[in-house]
């Protein structure tokens, strides 16, 4: 067996041996492995879809991040909703989900439909009402979601409409 290329404290992070380790809570002092069959279904939900938490404040002690999966059944639409102050990043795992929102940058609000495929990403800014749809009659759509808050913030809405942003008229 060969010798290690660097000694502890050398290499990419030579400053680490000079800095005392911060005190950490038990959940935040180790890595967490969340198996696919151990996702937490006890999350905020929206009609027509099912969310499962993998990384959250409750599951692993995260303070600034939520991550999980969303499943949309065949020929199903979610309810209209937004995610409060949370930014949301979406990675399409399977299926061809469509993400629908209103673009109000023109004279009249216009419904926009983003048609996606596996490997695509979608970014949802804070407070933007939207819905997910799965037009496929046979297969569910599965996406991985990461949010900038530790829990899955979901505000269900009675319709799809553009919200006024603070400071704008």
QUINORRA-V199245 format. One record per pair of residues at least 4 apart in sequence whose ideal C-beta (glycine too) atoms are under 7 Angstrom apart, sorted by the first residue. I is the first residue (numbers start at 1). GAP is how many residues later the second one is. D is the distance in whole Angstrom. If there is no record, write none. Layout:
BEGIN
i: [I;I]
gap: [GAP;GAP]
d: [D;D]
END
This chain:
BEGIN
i: [6;6;9;9;9;10;15;24;24;25;25;27;27;28;32;34;34;34;34;34;39;39;39;39;39;40;40;40;41;41;43;43;43;43;43;44;44;44;44;45;45;46;46;46;46;46;47;47;48;48;48;48;48;49;49;49;49;49;50;50;51;51;51;52;52;53;53;53;53;54;54;55;55;55;55;55;55;56;56;56;56;56;57;57;57;57;57;62;62;63;64;64;65;65;65;66;66;66;66;66;67;67;68;68;69;69;69;70;70;71;71;72;72;72;72;72;72;72;73;73;74;74;74;74;74;74;75;75;75;76;77;77;78;78;79;79;80;80;80;80;80;81;81;81;81;81;81;82;82;82;82;82;82;83;83;83;83;83;84;84;84;84;85;86;86;86;86;86;87;87;87;87;88;88;88;89;89;89;90;90;90;90;90;91;91;91;92;92;92;92;92;92;92;93;93;93;93;94;94;94;95;95;95;95;95;95;96;96;96;96;96;97;97;97;97;97;97;98;98;98;98;98;98;99;99;99;99;99;100;100;100;100;100;100;101;101;101;101;102;102;102;102;102;102;103;103;103;104;104;106;109;114;116;116;124;124;127;129;129;129;129;131;134;134;136;147;149;164]
gap: [4;5;5;7;8;4;4;4;5;4;36;33;34;33;28;4;5;20;21;25;13;14;15;29;30;12;13;19;9;11;8;9;10;25;109;7;108;109;110;5;6;32;33;35;108;110;31;32;24;28;29;30;31;21;22;23;29;83;20;21;17;19;101;16;17;6;13;15;99;13;14;4;5;7;10;11;12;4;6;10;94;95;4;5;6;93;94;4;88;87;84;86;81;83;85;81;83;84;85;86;78;79;77;84;73;74;75;73;75;69;71;4;6;25;60;62;68;69;61;67;60;62;63;64;65;66;59;60;62;58;54;56;53;54;52;77;49;51;77;79;80;48;50;73;74;75;76;45;46;47;48;73;75;5;41;64;70;71;42;43;69;71;41;40;61;62;63;67;38;39;60;61;36;57;59;32;34;57;31;32;34;53;55;30;52;53;5;24;25;26;27;28;51;25;49;50;51;24;47;48;39;41;44;45;46;47;19;20;21;40;45;19;35;36;37;44;46;15;16;17;18;35;37;15;17;23;31;33;11;13;30;31;33;60;11;27;28;29;7;8;9;58;59;60;6;7;9;5;58;4;53;8;4;6;4;6;36;28;31;32;34;29;6;7;5;5;4;4]
d: [4;4;6;6;3;6;6;5;4;7;6;6;3;5;4;6;7;5;7;7;4;6;5;7;6;6;4;6;7;5;5;7;5;7;5;7;5;7;4;7;6;5;5;5;6;6;7;4;7;5;5;4;6;5;7;5;4;6;7;5;6;5;6;5;5;6;7;4;6;5;5;6;6;5;6;7;4;7;6;5;6;6;6;6;7;4;6;7;5;6;7;6;7;7;6;4;6;6;6;5;7;5;6;7;6;7;6;5;6;5;5;5;6;6;5;4;6;5;7;5;6;5;5;6;6;6;7;7;5;5;6;4;5;5;7;5;6;5;4;6;4;7;7;6;6;5;6;5;6;5;7;5;7;5;7;7;5;6;7;7;4;6;5;6;5;5;4;5;6;6;7;4;4;6;5;7;6;5;7;4;7;5;5;6;6;4;6;5;6;5;7;5;5;6;4;6;6;6;7;5;6;6;6;6;3;6;7;6;6;6;7;6;5;7;5;4;6;5;6;5;7;4;6;4;7;5;6;6;6;5;6;5;6;7;6;6;7;4;5;7;6;6;6;5;7;5;5;4;4;6;6;6;4;6;6;6;5;6;6;6;6;6;7;4;7;7;5;6]
END
